[in-house]
Amino acid sequence: MTSSRRHLLPDGPNELFVYGTLRFDVVLEALLGRVPARTSASAPGWRAAALEGRVYPGLVGSARGGAASGLLLTDLSYEEWEILDAFEDLRYELREVALSTGKSGWAYIWRGDDVQEDDWDAEGFQARHLVEYVARCARIGPRLAGGFPKGE
């Protein structure tokens, strides 16, 4: 289990920008047991990059402009933040990013060096990997939820 980055949240927005697998309702349902309220958003200056040997993306700065498209999750509970924080693990850094909506939100930024030139293909992921990925999330979600005392 990872150490929580939830302590950062009082110092910034309490909303999470998701750009990869967490954009899929079935993934959120498998991990959290519900689909949080959300709104469309994008993060200018960032891209959802394909990662070597992984089916999920990493959010990285984009030298070529553009914006990573995604969703802003707006009503996460403390426990849900803990679950998502453990799910994303320490290969990601939780950072505040500016969004196209004029607001900012937290996002998990990829810290690894296995970033590919291509952007992540959400449609390809959905067609080839989503069913298996959701099954994996359904298996680990309860363990992630059970690993944290309520209210800490």
N, CA, C and O atoms as a GROMACS GRO file, in nm:
protein
  608
    1MET      N    1   0.085  -0.118   0.000
    1MET     CA    2   0.000   0.000   0.000
    1MET      C    3   0.089   0.124   0.000
    1MET      O    4   0.195   0.124   0.062
    2THR      N    5   0.048   0.226  -0.068
    2THR     CA    6   0.128   0.347  -0.078
    2THR      C    7   0.094   0.442   0.036
    2THR      O    8  -0.008   0.427   0.102
    3SER      N    9   0.182   0.539   0.057
    3SER     CA   10   0.149   0.644   0.153
    3SER      C   11   0.056   0.743   0.085
    3SER      O   12   0.068   0.767  -0.035
    4SER      N   13  -0.035   0.799   0.160
    4SER     CA   14  -0.137   0.885   0.104
    4SER      C   15  -0.085   1.023   0.071
    4SER      O   16  -0.003   1.080   0.143
    5ARG      N   17  -0.134   1.076  -0.040
    5ARG     CA   18  -0.104   1.213  -0.078
    5ARG      C   19  -0.225   1.302  -0.049
    5ARG      O   20  -0.227   1.418  -0.088
    6ARG      N   21  -0.324   1.248   0.020
    6ARG     CA   22  -0.449   1.319   0.048
    6ARG      C   23  -0.424   1.445   0.131
    6ARG      O   24  -0.504   1.538   0.125
    7HIS      N   25  -0.316   1.450   0.207
    7HIS     CA   26  -0.284   1.568   0.289
    7HIS      C   27  -0.265   1.693   0.204
    7HIS      O   28  -0.274   1.805   0.256
    8LEU      N   29  -0.240   1.678   0.073
    8LEU     CA   30  -0.223   1.793  -0.015
    8LEU      C   31  -0.354   1.866  -0.042
    8LEU      O   32  -0.353   1.985  -0.072
    9LEU      N   33  -0.465   1.796  -0.032
    9LEU     CA   34  -0.592   1.848  -0.080
    9LEU      C   35  -0.642   1.974  -0.010
    9LEU      O   36  -0.701   2.058  -0.078
   10PRO      N   37  -0.624   1.992   0.121
   10PRO     CA   38  -0.674   2.116   0.181
   10PRO      C   39  -0.608   2.241   0.123
   10PRO      O   40  -0.663   2.351   0.135
   11ASP      N   41  -0.493   2.227   0.061
   11ASP     CA   42  -0.421   2.341   0.006
   11ASP      C   43  -0.459   2.375  -0.137
   11ASP      O   44  -0.401   2.465  -0.197
   12GLY      N   45  -0.557   2.305  -0.192
   12GLY     CA   46  -0.593   2.329  -0.331
   12GLY      C   47  -0.735   2.286  -0.359
   12GLY      O   48  -0.815   2.271  -0.267
   13PRO      N   49  -0.767   2.265  -0.487
   13PRO     CA   50  -0.902   2.223  -0.523
   13PRO      C   51  -0.930   2.083  -0.471
   13PRO      O   52  -0.837   2.007  -0.442
   14ASN      N   53  -1.055   2.050  -0.458
   14ASN     CA   54  -1.092   1.917  -0.411
   14ASN      C   55  -1.154   1.836  -0.524
   14ASN      O   56  -1.243   1.755  -0.502
   15GLU      N   57  -1.106   1.861  -0.645
   15GLU     CA   58  -1.157   1.793  -0.763
   15GLU      C   59  -1.042   1.726  -0.836
   15GLU      O   60  -0.929   1.776  -0.835
   16LEU      N   61  -1.071   1.613  -0.899
   16LEU     CA   62  -0.968   1.533  -0.964
   16LEU      C   63  -0.989   1.529  -1.114
   16LEU      O   64  -1.096   1.491  -1.161
   17PHE      N   65  -0.888   1.569  -1.188
   17PHE     CA   66  -0.889   1.560  -1.334
   17PHE      C   67  -0.841   1.421  -1.373
   17PHE      O   68  -0.731   1.380  -1.336
   18VAL      N   69  -0.924   1.347  -1.446
   18VAL     CA   70  -0.889   1.213  -1.493
   18VAL      C   71  -0.885   1.214  -1.645
   18VAL      O   72  -0.968   1.276  -1.710
   19TYR      N   73  -0.787   1.146  -1.701
   19TYR     CA   74  -0.758   1.154  -1.844
   19TYR      C   75  -0.741   1.018  -1.910
   19TYR      O   76  -0.724   1.011  -2.032
   20GLY      N   77  -0.745   0.911  -1.832
   20GLY     CA   78  -0.719   0.778  -1.886
   20GLY      C   79  -0.829   0.680  -1.850
   20GLY      O   80  -0.946   0.701  -1.881
   21THR      N   81  -0.790   0.572  -1.785
   21THR     CA   82  -0.885   0.465  -1.755
   21THR      C   83  -0.996   0.510  -1.660
   21THR      O   84  -1.106   0.455  -1.664
   22LEU      N   85  -0.968   0.609  -1.575
   22LEU     CA   86  -1.071   0.657  -1.481
   22LEU      C   87  -1.179   0.740  -1.549
   22LEU      O   88  -1.274   0.784  -1.484
   23ARG      N   89  -1.167   0.763  -1.679
   23ARG     CA   90  -1.273   0.828  -1.755
   23ARG      C   91  -1.388   0.731  -1.784
   23ARG      O   92  -1.498   0.774  -1.820
   24PHE      N   93  -1.364   0.603  -1.769
   24PHE     CA   94  -1.465   0.502  -1.800
   24PHE      C   95  -1.551   0.475  -1.676
   24PHE      O   96  -1.499   0.441  -1.570
   25ASP      N   97  -1.682   0.491  -1.691
   25ASP     CA   98  -1.774   0.470  -1.579
   25ASP      C   99  -1.756   0.333  -1.515
   25ASP      O  100  -1.761   0.321  -1.393
   26VAL      N  101  -1.735   0.229  -1.597
   26VAL     CA  102  -1.725   0.094  -1.542
   26VAL      C  103  -1.600   0.078  -1.455
   26VAL      O  104  -1.600  -0.002  -1.361
   27VAL      N  105  -1.494   0.151  -1.485
   27VAL     CA  106  -1.373   0.146  -1.402
   27VAL      C  107  -1.399   0.214  -1.268
   27VAL      O  108  -1.364   0.162  -1.163
   28LEU      N  109  -1.462   0.331  -1.273
   28LEU     CA  110  -1.496   0.401  -1.148
   28LEU      C  111  -1.589   0.317  -1.062
   28LEU      O  112  -1.570   0.306  -0.941
   29GLU      N  113  -1.689   0.257  -1.124
   29GLU     CA  114  -1.784   0.172  -1.051
   29GLU      C  115  -1.712   0.054  -0.986
   29GLU      O  116  -1.740   0.019  -0.872
   30ALA      N  117  -1.620  -0.008  -1.058
   30ALA     CA  118  -1.546  -0.122  -1.005
   30ALA      C  119  -1.459  -0.083  -0.886
   30ALA      O  120  -1.448  -0.159  -0.789
   31LEU      N  121  -1.398   0.035  -0.892
   31LEU     CA  122  -1.309   0.078  -0.784
   31LEU      C  123  -1.383   0.141  -0.667
   31LEU      O  124  -1.353   0.113  -0.551
   32LEU      N  125  -1.482   0.226  -0.698
   32LEU     CA  126  -1.546   0.308  -0.594
   32LEU      C  127  -1.685   0.260  -0.555
   32LEU      O  128  -1.738   0.300  -0.451
   33GLY      N  129  -1.744   0.176  -0.638
   33GLY     CA  130  -1.881   0.132  -0.611
   33GLY      C  131  -1.985   0.232  -0.660
   33GLY      O  132  -2.104   0.214  -0.636
   34ARG      N  133  -1.941   0.336  -0.728
   34ARG     CA  134  -2.033   0.436  -0.785
   34ARG      C  135  -1.956   0.518  -0.888
   34ARG      O  136  -1.834   0.509  -0.899
   35VAL      N  137  -2.030   0.597  -0.963
   35VAL     CA  138  -1.970   0.690  -1.058
   35VAL      C  139  -1.990   0.831  -1.003
   35VAL      O  140  -2.103   0.879  -0.997
   36PRO      N  141  -1.882   0.897  -0.963
   36PRO     CA  142  -1.893   1.032  -0.906
   36PRO      C  143  -1.945   1.133  -1.009
   36PRO      O  144  -1.940   1.110  -1.129
   37ALA      N  145  -1.996   1.245  -0.958
   37ALA     CA  146  -2.034   1.355  -1.045
   37ALA      C  147  -1.911   1.401  -1.121
   37ALA      O  148  -1.800   1.402  -1.066
   38ARG      N  149  -1.931   1.439  -1.247
   38ARG     CA  150  -1.816   1.477  -1.328
   38ARG      C  151  -1.860   1.572  -1.438
   38ARG      O  152  -1.978   1.581  -1.474
   39THR      N  153  -1.763   1.643  -1.489
   39THR     CA  154  -1.785   1.736  -1.599
   39THR      C  155  -1.667   1.726  -1.694
   39THR      O  156  -1.555   1.695  -1.652
   40SER      N  157  -1.690   1.753  -1.822
   40SER     CA  158  -1.582   1.749  -1.920
   40SER      C  159  -1.482   1.861  -1.893
   40SER      O  160  -1.519   1.971  -1.851
   41ALA      N  161  -1.356   1.831  -1.918
   41ALA     CA  162  -1.250   1.930  -1.898
   41ALA      C  163  -1.130   1.886  -1.981
   41ALA      O  164  -1.123   1.773  -2.029
   42SER      N  165  -1.037   1.977  -1.998
   42SER     CA  166  -0.909   1.942  -2.059
   42SER      C  167  -0.800   2.020  -1.987
   42SER      O  168  -0.824   2.121  -1.922
   43ALA      N  169  -0.678   1.969  -2.001
   43ALA     CA  170  -0.562   2.029  -1.935
   43ALA      C  171  -0.464   2.078  -2.042
   43ALA      O  172  -0.386   2.000  -2.096
   44PRO      N  173  -0.468   2.209  -2.073
   44PRO     CA  174  -0.377   2.264  -2.173
   44PRO      C  175  -0.230   2.244  -2.132
   44PRO      O  176  -0.194   2.258  -2.016
   45GLY      N  177  -0.149   2.212  -2.233
   45GLY     CA  178  -0.006   2.193  -2.208
   45GLY      C  179   0.030   2.054  -2.158
   45GLY      O  180   0.146   2.028  -2.127
   46TRP      N  181  -0.067   1.966  -2.152
   46TRP     CA  182  -0.045   1.828  -2.106
   46TRP      C  183  -0.098   1.732  -2.213
   46TRP      O  184  -0.180   1.770  -2.297
   47ARG      N  185  -0.049   1.608  -2.208
   47ARG     CA  186  -0.104   1.504  -2.294
   47ARG      C  187  -0.110   1.372  -2.219
   47ARG      O  188  -0.031   1.346  -2.128
   48ALA      N  189  -0.206   1.290  -2.258
   48ALA     CA  190  -0.217   1.153  -2.203
   48ALA      C  191  -0.131   1.066  -2.293
   48ALA      O  192  -0.173   1.027  -2.402
   49ALA      N  193  -0.012   1.035  -2.246
   49ALA     CA  194   0.087   0.964  -2.327
   49ALA      C  195   0.072   0.813  -2.313
   49ALA      O  196   0.042   0.762  -2.205
   50ALA      N  197   0.094   0.743  -2.423
   50ALA     CA  198   0.106   0.598  -2.417
   50ALA      C  199   0.234   0.566  -2.339
   50ALA      O  200   0.334   0.637  -2.350
   51LEU      N  201   0.229   0.458  -2.262
   51LEU     CA  202   0.344   0.416  -2.181
   51LEU      C  203   0.390   0.279  -2.228
   51LEU      O  204   0.308   0.191  -2.256
   52GLU      N  205   0.519   0.261  -2.237
   52GLU     CA  206   0.577   0.135  -2.282
   52GLU      C  207   0.529   0.018  -2.196
   52GLU      O  208   0.548   0.019  -2.074
   53GLY      N  209   0.468  -0.082  -2.259
   53GLY     CA  210   0.428  -0.204  -2.189
   53GLY      C  211   0.310  -0.190  -2.095
   53GLY      O  212   0.285  -0.280  -2.014
   54ARG      N  213   0.236  -0.080  -2.104
   54ARG     CA  214   0.121  -0.059  -2.014
   54ARG      C  215  -0.003  -0.027  -2.099
   54ARG      O  216   0.007   0.029  -2.208
   55VAL      N  217  -0.120  -0.064  -2.047
   55VAL     CA  218  -0.244  -0.036  -2.120
   55VAL      C  219  -0.305   0.097  -2.077
   55VAL      O  220  -0.398   0.144  -2.142
   56TYR      N  221  -0.254   0.157  -1.971
   56TYR     CA  222  -0.304   0.286  -1.921
   56TYR      C  223  -0.204   0.396  -1.956
   56TYR      O  224  -0.087   0.368  -1.983
   57PRO      N  225  -0.250   0.522  -1.955
   57PRO     CA  226  -0.161   0.632  -1.993
   57PRO      C  227  -0.095   0.699  -1.873
   57PRO      O  228  -0.121   0.665  -1.757
   58GLY      N  229  -0.010   0.794  -1.904
   58GLY     CA  230   0.047   0.883  -1.805
   58GLY      C  231   0.031   1.026  -1.853
   58GLY      O  232   0.050   1.054  -1.971
   59LEU      N  233  -0.005   1.116  -1.764
   59LEU     CA  234  -0.017   1.257  -1.799
   59LEU      C  235   0.122   1.319  -1.793
   59LEU      O  236   0.188   1.316  -1.689
   60VAL      N  237   0.165   1.374  -1.906
   60VAL     CA  238   0.298   1.435  -1.915
   60VAL      C  239   0.287   1.570  -1.985
   60VAL      O  240   0.193   1.594  -2.061
   61GLY      N  241   0.383   1.656  -1.958
   61GLY     CA  242   0.385   1.785  -2.026
   61GLY      C  243   0.399   1.765  -2.176
   61GLY      O  244   0.467   1.673  -2.221
   62SER      N  245   0.335   1.852  -2.252
   62SER     CA  246   0.336   1.839  -2.397
   62SER      C  247   0.412   1.955  -2.459
   62SER      O  248   0.371   2.071  -2.448
   63ALA      N  249   0.523   1.925  -2.523
   63ALA     CA  250   0.602   2.027  -2.592
   63ALA      C  251   0.536   2.067  -2.723
   63ALA      O  252   0.569   2.171  -2.781
   64ARG      N  253   0.443   1.985  -2.771
   64ARG     CA  254   0.381   2.013  -2.901
   64ARG      C  255   0.248   2.086  -2.888
   64ARG      O  256   0.174   2.097  -2.986
   65GLY      N  257   0.216   2.136  -2.770
   65GLY     CA  258   0.091   2.209  -2.750
   65GLY      C  259  -0.026   2.115  -2.732
   65GLY      O  260  -0.008   1.998  -2.701
   66GLY      N  261  -0.144   2.168  -2.750
   66GLY     CA  262  -0.263   2.088  -2.734
   66GLY      C  263  -0.303   2.077  -2.587
   66GLY      O  264  -0.253   2.149  -2.501
   67ALA      N  265  -0.393   1.984  -2.563
   67ALA     CA  266  -0.446   1.966  -2.428
   67ALA      C  267  -0.492   1.823  -2.410
   67ALA      O  268  -0.545   1.762  -2.503
   68ALA      N  269  -0.471   1.769  -2.292
   68ALA     CA  270  -0.523   1.636  -2.258
   68ALA      C  271  -0.672   1.650  -2.227
   68ALA      O  272  -0.710   1.732  -2.144
   69SER      N  273  -0.754   1.571  -2.294
   69SER     CA  274  -0.898   1.575  -2.265
   69SER      C  275  -0.930   1.476  -2.154
   69SER      O  276  -0.862   1.374  -2.138
   70GLY      N  277  -1.033   1.507  -2.080
   70GLY     CA  278  -1.072   1.418  -1.971
   70GLY      C  279  -1.196   1.466  -1.901
   70GLY      O  280  -1.280   1.534  -1.959
   71LEU      N  281  -1.206   1.428  -1.775
   71LEU     CA  282  -1.320   1.462  -1.691
   71LEU      C  283  -1.270   1.517  -1.558
   71LEU      O  284  -1.161   1.481  -1.512
   72LEU      N  285  -1.349   1.602  -1.498
   72LEU     CA  286  -1.320   1.652  -1.365
   72LEU      C  287  -1.420   1.588  -1.270
   72LEU      O  288  -1.539   1.614  -1.277
   73LEU      N  289  -1.368   1.502  -1.179
   73LEU     CA  290  -1.453   1.438  -1.078
   73LEU      C  291  -1.473   1.537  -0.965
   73LEU      O  292  -1.375   1.585  -0.906
   74THR      N  293  -1.599   1.569  -0.933
   74THR     CA  294  -1.626   1.684  -0.846
   74THR      C  295  -1.682   1.651  -0.709
   74THR      O  296  -1.699   1.742  -0.628
   75ASP      N  297  -1.711   1.527  -0.679
   75ASP     CA  298  -1.771   1.499  -0.548
   75ASP      C  299  -1.714   1.374  -0.482
   75ASP      O  300  -1.788   1.290  -0.431
   76LEU      N  301  -1.582   1.361  -0.482
   76LEU     CA  302  -1.518   1.245  -0.421
   76LEU      C  303  -1.518   1.257  -0.269
   76LEU      O  304  -1.489   1.363  -0.214
   77SER      N  305  -1.550   1.147  -0.204
   77SER     CA  306  -1.542   1.143  -0.058
   77SER      C  307  -1.396   1.120  -0.016
   77SER      O  308  -1.311   1.086  -0.099
   78TYR      N  309  -1.369   1.138   0.111
   78TYR     CA  310  -1.236   1.113   0.165
   78TYR      C  311  -1.190   0.971   0.132
   78TYR      O  312  -1.078   0.950   0.086
   79GLU      N  313  -1.278   0.873   0.157
   79GLU     CA  314  -1.243   0.733   0.133
   79GLU      C  315  -1.216   0.707  -0.015
   79GLU      O  316  -1.128   0.629  -0.049
   80GLU      N  317  -1.293   0.772  -0.101
   80GLU     CA  318  -1.271   0.754  -0.245
   80GLU      C  319  -1.138   0.813  -0.288
   80GLU      O  320  -1.069   0.755  -0.372
   81TRP      N  321  -1.100   0.928  -0.232
   81TRP     CA  322  -0.968   0.982  -0.259
   81TRP      C  323  -0.860   0.883  -0.218
   81TRP      O  324  -0.764   0.862  -0.292
   82GLU      N  325  -0.875   0.821  -0.103
   82GLU     CA  326  -0.777   0.724  -0.055
   82GLU      C  327  -0.767   0.604  -0.149
   82GLU      O  328  -0.657   0.556  -0.177
   83ILE      N  329  -0.881   0.556  -0.196
   83ILE     CA  330  -0.882   0.443  -0.289
   83ILE      C  331  -0.808   0.480  -0.418
   83ILE      O  332  -0.722   0.406  -0.464
   84LEU      N  333  -0.842   0.595  -0.475
   84LEU     CA  334  -0.779   0.636  -0.600
   84LEU      C  335  -0.630   0.665  -0.580
   84LEU      O  336  -0.550   0.637  -0.669
   85ASP      N  337  -0.594   0.719  -0.466
   85ASP     CA  338  -0.453   0.745  -0.437
   85ASP      C  339  -0.374   0.615  -0.430
   85ASP      O  340  -0.263   0.607  -0.483
   86ALA      N  341  -0.430   0.515  -0.366
   86ALA     CA  342  -0.363   0.385  -0.359
   86ALA      C  343  -0.360   0.318  -0.497
   86ALA      O  344  -0.260   0.255  -0.533
   87PHE      N  345  -0.466   0.333  -0.573
   87PHE     CA  346  -0.474   0.275  -0.707
   87PHE      C  347  -0.367   0.335  -0.798
   87PHE      O  348  -0.302   0.262  -0.874
   88GLU      N  349  -0.347   0.463  -0.792
   88GLU     CA  350  -0.250   0.530  -0.880
   88GLU      C  351  -0.106   0.506  -0.838
   88GLU      O  352  -0.017   0.521  -0.921
   89ASP      N  353  -0.080   0.472  -0.720
   89ASP     CA  354   0.050   0.439  -0.661
   89ASP      C  355   0.156   0.548  -0.680
   89ASP      O  356   0.127   0.655  -0.735
   90LEU      N  357   0.275   0.521  -0.635
   90LEU     CA  358   0.379   0.623  -0.628
   90LEU      C  359   0.452   0.650  -0.759
   90LEU      O  360   0.544   0.732  -0.763
   91ARG      N  361   0.414   0.581  -0.866
   91ARG     CA  362   0.471   0.616  -0.997
   91ARG      C  363   0.410   0.746  -1.047
   91ARG      O  364   0.459   0.807  -1.142
   92TYR      N  365   0.304   0.789  -0.981
   92TYR     CA  366   0.238   0.914  -1.015
   92TYR      C  367   0.261   1.016  -0.904
   92TYR      O  368   0.273   0.981  -0.786
   93GLU      N  369   0.265   1.142  -0.944
   93GLU     CA  370   0.273   1.252  -0.848
   93GLU      C  371   0.142   1.329  -0.855
   93GLU      O  372   0.098   1.368  -0.963
   94LEU      N  373   0.079   1.351  -0.741
   94LEU     CA  374  -0.045   1.428  -0.735
   94LEU      C  375  -0.009   1.576  -0.739
   94LEU      O  376   0.056   1.627  -0.648
   95ARG      N  377  -0.053   1.644  -0.846
   95ARG     CA  378  -0.021   1.786  -0.863
   95ARG      C  379  -0.143   1.862  -0.911
   95ARG      O  380  -0.231   1.806  -0.976
   96GLU      N  381  -0.147   1.988  -0.877
   96GLU     CA  382  -0.254   2.074  -0.924
   96GLU      C  383  -0.223   2.118  -1.067
   96GLU      O  384  -0.111   2.158  -1.097
   97VAL      N  385  -0.324   2.111  -1.156
   97VAL     CA  386  -0.306   2.154  -1.294
   97VAL      C  387  -0.418   2.252  -1.331
   97VAL      O  388  -0.531   2.241  -1.283
   98ALA      N  389  -0.384   2.346  -1.418
   98ALA     CA  390  -0.483   2.440  -1.470
   98ALA      C  391  -0.566   2.370  -1.576
   98ALA      O  392  -0.514   2.291  -1.656
   99LEU      N  393  -0.695   2.398  -1.577
   99LEU     CA  394  -0.786   2.334  -1.671
   99LEU      C  395  -0.848   2.436  -1.766
   99LEU      O  396  -0.848   2.556  -1.739
  100SER      N  397  -0.900   2.386  -1.876
  100SER     CA  398  -0.962   2.471  -1.978
  100SER      C  399  -1.088   2.540  -1.926
  100SER      O  400  -1.134   2.637  -1.986
  101THR      N  401  -1.142   2.491  -1.818
  101THR     CA  402  -1.264   2.548  -1.760
  101THR      C  403  -1.236   2.678  -1.685
  101THR      O  404  -1.328   2.747  -1.643
  102GLY      N  405  -1.107   2.712  -1.668
  102GLY     CA  406  -1.070   2.828  -1.588
  102GLY      C  407  -1.046   2.791  -1.443
  102GLY      O  408  -1.000   2.873  -1.364
  103LYS      N  409  -1.079   2.667  -1.408
  103LYS     CA  410  -1.055   2.617  -1.273
  103LYS      C  411  -0.925   2.537  -1.274
  103LYS      O  412  -0.861   2.521  -1.378
  104SER      N  413  -0.888   2.490  -1.159
  104SER     CA  414  -0.778   2.395  -1.151
  104SER      C  415  -0.828   2.270  -1.082
  104SER      O  416  -0.932   2.271  -1.015
  105GLY      N  417  -0.756   2.164  -1.099
  105GLY     CA  418  -0.790   2.038  -1.036
  105GLY      C  419  -0.663   1.959  -1.009
  105GLY      O  420  -0.558   1.989  -1.065
  106TRP      N  421  -0.674   1.861  -0.926
  106TRP     CA  422  -0.562   1.771  -0.902
  106TRP      C  423  -0.555   1.672  -1.017
  106TRP      O  424  -0.658   1.638  -1.076
  107ALA      N  425  -0.436   1.627  -1.048
  107ALA     CA  426  -0.416   1.525  -1.151
  107ALA      C  427  -0.297   1.440  -1.110
  107ALA      O  428  -0.203   1.487  -1.046
  108TYR      N  429  -0.303   1.313  -1.149
  108TYR     CA  430  -0.190   1.224  -1.127
  108TYR      C  431  -0.097   1.234  -1.247
  108TYR      O  432  -0.132   1.192  -1.358
  109ILE      N  433   0.021   1.291  -1.225
  109ILE     CA  434   0.122   1.315  -1.328
  109ILE      C  435   0.219   1.198  -1.330
  109ILE      O  436   0.268   1.157  -1.225
  110TRP      N  437   0.248   1.144  -1.448
  110TRP     CA  438   0.339   1.030  -1.461
  110TRP      C  439   0.483   1.075  -1.438
  110TRP      O  440   0.527   1.174  -1.496
  111ARG      N  441   0.556   0.999  -1.353
  111ARG     CA  442   0.696   1.033  -1.322
  111ARG      C  443   0.796   0.938  -1.385
  111ARG      O  444   0.917   0.958  -1.374
  112GLY      N  445   0.746   0.835  -1.452
  112GLY     CA  446   0.836   0.736  -1.512
  112GLY      C  447   0.901   0.785  -1.640
  112GLY      O  448   0.865   0.889  -1.693
  113ASP      N  449   0.998   0.708  -1.687
  113ASP     CA  450   1.070   0.747  -1.808
  113ASP      C  451   1.032   0.662  -1.928
  113ASP      O  452   1.102   0.664  -2.030
  114ASP      N  453   0.925   0.586  -1.918
  114ASP     CA  454   0.884   0.496  -2.026
  114ASP      C  455   0.773   0.556  -2.112
  114ASP      O  456   0.684   0.484  -2.159
  115VAL      N  457   0.777   0.687  -2.132
  115VAL     CA  458   0.677   0.760  -2.209
  115VAL      C  459   0.705   0.742  -2.358
  115VAL      O  460   0.819   0.755  -2.403
  116GLN      N  461   0.600   0.712  -2.433
  116GLN     CA  462   0.613   0.697  -2.577
  116GLN      C  463   0.574   0.828  -2.648
  116GLN      O  464   0.512   0.916  -2.589
  117GLU      N  465   0.613   0.839  -2.774
  117GLU     CA  466   0.581   0.957  -2.854
  117GLU      C  467   0.430   0.967  -2.881
  117GLU      O  468   0.375   1.077  -2.890
  118ASP      N  469   0.365   0.852  -2.893
  118ASP     CA  470   0.223   0.850  -2.925
  118ASP      C  471   0.138   0.883  -2.804
  118ASP      O  472   0.175   0.855  -2.690
  119ASP      N  473   0.023   0.943  -2.830
  119ASP     CA  474  -0.076   0.963  -2.726
  119ASP      C  475  -0.148   0.831  -2.700
  119ASP      O  476  -0.152   0.743  -2.786
  120TRP      N  477  -0.203   0.818  -2.581
  120TRP     CA  478  -0.280   0.700  -2.543
  120TRP      C  479  -0.405   0.693  -2.628
  120TRP      O  480  -0.467   0.795  -2.657
  121ASP      N  481  -0.442   0.573  -2.668
  121ASP     CA  482  -0.557   0.549  -2.754
  121ASP      C  483  -0.673   0.494  -2.669
  121ASP      O  484  -0.680   0.374  -2.644
  122ALA      N  485  -0.762   0.583  -2.626
  122ALA     CA  486  -0.875   0.543  -2.541
  122ALA      C  487  -0.967   0.444  -2.611
  122ALA      O  488  -1.015   0.349  -2.549
  123GLU      N  489  -0.992   0.466  -2.740
  123GLU     CA  490  -1.080   0.374  -2.813
  123GLU      C  491  -1.016   0.237  -2.827
  123GLU      O  492  -1.084   0.135  -2.813
  124GLY      N  493  -0.887   0.233  -2.853
  124GLY     CA  494  -0.816   0.105  -2.861
  124GLY      C  495  -0.817   0.033  -2.726
  124GLY      O  496  -0.835  -0.089  -2.720
  125PHE      N  497  -0.796   0.109  -2.618
  125PHE     CA  498  -0.804   0.051  -2.484
  125PHE      C  499  -0.941  -0.009  -2.459
  125PHE      O  500  -0.953  -0.121  -2.410
  126GLN      N  501  -1.045   0.066  -2.494
  126GLN     CA  502  -1.182   0.020  -2.473
  126GLN      C  503  -1.208  -0.109  -2.551
  126GLN      O  504  -1.269  -0.202  -2.498
  127ALA      N  505  -1.163  -0.116  -2.673
  127ALA     CA  506  -1.188  -0.232  -2.758
  127ALA      C  507  -1.106  -0.354  -2.715
  127ALA      O  508  -1.156  -0.467  -2.720
  128ARG      N  509  -0.982  -0.334  -2.673
  128ARG     CA  510  -0.892  -0.447  -2.648
  128ARG      C  511  -0.871  -0.483  -2.501
  128ARG      O  512  -0.842  -0.599  -2.470
  129HIS      N  513  -0.886  -0.387  -2.408
  129HIS     CA  514  -0.843  -0.413  -2.271
  129HIS      C  515  -0.946  -0.383  -2.163
  129HIS      O  516  -0.929  -0.428  -2.050
  130LEU      N  517  -1.050  -0.309  -2.193
  130LEU     CA  518  -1.140  -0.259  -2.089
  130LEU      C  519  -1.202  -0.370  -2.005
  130LEU      O  520  -1.204  -0.360  -1.882
  131VAL      N  521  -1.254  -0.475  -2.068
  131VAL     CA  522  -1.322  -0.580  -1.992
  131VAL      C  523  -1.228  -0.644  -1.889
  131VAL      O  524  -1.265  -0.660  -1.773
  132GLU      N  525  -1.109  -0.679  -1.932
  132GLU     CA  526  -1.011  -0.739  -1.840
  132GLU      C  527  -0.966  -0.639  -1.733
  132GLU      O  528  -0.947  -0.677  -1.618
  133TYR      N  529  -0.951  -0.514  -1.771
  133TYR     CA  530  -0.907  -0.410  -1.678
  133TYR      C  531  -1.012  -0.388  -1.569
  133TYR      O  532  -0.979  -0.374  -1.452
  134VAL      N  533  -1.139  -0.385  -1.608
  134VAL     CA  534  -1.248  -0.368  -1.511
  134VAL      C  535  -1.251  -0.486  -1.415
  134VAL      O  536  -1.271  -0.467  -1.295
  135ALA      N  537  -1.232  -0.606  -1.465
  135ALA     CA  538  -1.230  -0.724  -1.378
  135ALA      C  539  -1.117  -0.713  -1.276
  135ALA      O  540  -1.136  -0.747  -1.160
  136ARG      N  541  -1.001  -0.666  -1.320
  136ARG     CA  542  -0.889  -0.646  -1.227
  136ARG      C  543  -0.924  -0.541  -1.123
  136ARG      O  544  -0.897  -0.559  -1.004
  137CYS      N  545  -0.984  -0.430  -1.166
  137CYS     CA  546  -1.023  -0.324  -1.073
  137CYS      C  547  -1.126  -0.374  -0.972
  137CYS      O  548  -1.121  -0.337  -0.855
  138ALA      N  549  -1.218  -0.457  -1.016
  138ALA     CA  550  -1.319  -0.512  -0.926
  138ALA      C  551  -1.254  -0.603  -0.821
  138ALA      O  552  -1.303  -0.612  -0.709
  139ARG      N  553  -1.145  -0.670  -0.858
  139ARG     CA  554  -1.074  -0.755  -0.762
  139ARG      C  555  -0.995  -0.673  -0.661
  139ARG      O  556  -0.994  -0.707  -0.542
  140ILE      N  557  -0.929  -0.567  -0.704
  140ILE     CA  558  -0.843  -0.492  -0.613
  140ILE      C  559  -0.916  -0.379  -0.540
  140ILE      O  560  -0.871  -0.337  -0.434
  141GLY      N  561  -1.026  -0.329  -0.595
  141GLY     CA  562  -1.099  -0.219  -0.534
  141GLY      C  563  -1.134  -0.241  -0.388
  141GLY      O  564  -1.107  -0.155  -0.305
  142PRO      N  565  -1.192  -0.357  -0.355
  142PRO     CA  566  -1.226  -0.382  -0.213
  142PRO      C  567  -1.103  -0.384  -0.122
  142PRO      O  568  -1.112  -0.342  -0.006
  143ARG      N  569  -0.990  -0.433  -0.172
  143ARG     CA  570  -0.868  -0.433  -0.090
  143ARG      C  571  -0.818  -0.291  -0.068
  143ARG      O  572  -0.770  -0.258   0.040
  144LEU      N  573  -0.828  -0.208  -0.170
  144LEU     CA  574  -0.785  -0.069  -0.156
  144LEU      C  575  -0.875   0.004  -0.057
  144LEU      O  576  -0.828   0.084   0.024
  145ALA      N  577  -1.004  -0.023  -0.065
  145ALA     CA  578  -1.100   0.042   0.025
  145ALA      C  579  -1.080  -0.004   0.169
  145ALA      O  580  -1.099   0.074   0.262
  146GLY      N  581  -1.043  -0.127   0.188
  146GLY     CA  582  -1.028  -0.182   0.322
  146GLY      C  583  -0.898  -0.145   0.389
  146GLY      O  584  -0.878  -0.174   0.507
  147GLY      N  585  -0.807  -0.081   0.315
  147GLY     CA  586  -0.675  -0.055   0.371
  147GLY      C  587  -0.662   0.074   0.448
  147GLY      O  588  -0.553   0.104   0.498
  148PHE      N  589  -0.769   0.152   0.461
  148PHE     CA  590  -0.758   0.281   0.524
  148PHE      C  591  -0.861   0.298   0.635
  148PHE      O  592  -0.979   0.268   0.614
  149PRO      N  593  -0.822   0.345   0.752
  149PRO     CA  594  -0.919   0.378   0.855
  149PRO      C  595  -1.004   0.494   0.810
  149PRO      O  596  -0.954   0.588   0.748
  150LYS      N  597  -1.131   0.490   0.840
  150LYS     CA  598  -1.220   0.599   0.802
  150LYS      C  599  -1.182   0.726   0.877
  150LYS      O  600  -1.148   0.724   0.995
  151GLY      N  601  -1.190   0.838   0.804
  151GLY     CA  602  -1.170   0.969   0.865
  151GLY      C  603  -1.025   1.009   0.887
  151GLY      O  604  -1.000   1.112   0.950
  152GLU      N  605  -0.929   0.933   0.838
  152GLU     CA  606  -0.788   0.973   0.856
  152GLU      C  607  -0.734   1.028   0.727
  152GLU      O  608  -0.617   1.067   0.721
   0.00000   0.00000   0.00000
